[in-house]
């Protein structure tokens, strides 16, 4: 896999530049990620899961009551399956 200057990813047989913005919110907006340790653990878990499933996390921000993820993945995967 190679990346262009414009962010285009060239794969065997196809080219793509697909980004998906995902926001996860805790139930009732409960502030679950209140310490640096919890934020780091959640980031590590999400990074490990993404790596195992061929998903690239372009950007991630863990807030006390929600998480923002900017994801990139191959077009052969449906966004609903990635989530």
ABEGO torsion letter per residue (X at the ends): XBBBAAGBBBBBGBBBBBBBBBBBBBBGGBBABABAAAAAAAAAAAAAAAAAAGBBBABBBBBAABBBBBBBBBAABBAAAAX
